[in-house]
Amino acid sequence: MVVKISELGLRDAAWNEADNARIIRDAIAIFGAQRCLFASNFPVAGLRVSYPALLRTFARAMTQLDDAERRAIWHDNALRVYRIALDTLHGPAGG
């Protein structure tokens, strides 16, 4: 089981970085860094927050994690869960 952390914020409420950072930290504490994936839910999330602000919120929420845990949430877990091989994204070598 994994969780995509996305669509933060409350309906009809302004974006609040502190509250959303707490939600991110709580999700990671509950599921563990190896079972969490960053997800933006853009363009819909753009109704509440800019993409740079969302990225900043995630980055600040994960400052207590080590590099491997942050990399897992930003990138590695998605590759594993969705079974994406990086070599297939770029085509044949030398091509």
N, C-alpha and C positions, 0 to 999 in steps of 0.2 A: 504494500500500500504506500502511495506517495500523495503529497499534497502540493498543488500549485498555489502559490501565495499570490493572489491578485484581487482586483476589484476592492481595494481598500477604501475606507471612508464610509460615512453614513449618509443615507438619503436626506436630501434637503439640508445638509450641514456643510460648512466650509471645510476644505482640506485641513487636517491638523496633523502635522508631522509627528509630534510627540505621541499622540494616540495611535497613529498607524505604525510607528516604529515599535511600540509596545506589542501590538498585534503580531507583527513580524517576529519579534523575539519570542513571544509566547508560542507561536506555531512551530518555530524551530525547536524550542524546549520540549514541546509535546511530541513532535514527530522525529526529531533528530535531523542533523544537517544532511545525512545521506538519503533522507526521504522527502526533502523539500526542494521545490523548483521555483525559481523566479518566473513570474508571469506578469505581463503588463496590462493586459486587457485593453490595449489601445486598438482602435481610436476612441472607443466608448469612454474609457477612463479620462480622456482628454476633456470631458465635460467638467471634471472636478480638479484635475491637476495636470501640470505640464509634464512631459516625459523627463526632462532633466530633474525636476523636483521629485518625481517618483524614484528615479535612480538614486538621487541623493538620500532619500529616506531609507531605501533598502541598504545602501552602503553604510550609513550611520548606524542603522539598527544592527548591523552585523560586525561592528568593530571589535567586539569581544571574541569573535570566532578566529580560528587560525586560518592561514592562507588556503590550506586544502579544503576546509569546510566552506569558505566563501566561494572558492572556485567550483566546488560541487554544486552549490545552490545556483550560482550564476550560469553554469555551463555543463559540468560533467554529468550531473544527474539526468539532465534532459537527454544527453547523448545516450546514456545507459538505458533509460526508461523507454525512449522512442526508438532504440536500436539504430542509431545513426552512426555510420562509419565515416569519419572525416575524409578518408581517401576517396569515397564515392561521391562526395560533394564537389570535388574539384576535377573530376574526370581522370582519365589515364595519365600516368606520369609522363612528363615530356611532351604532353599534347597541348 
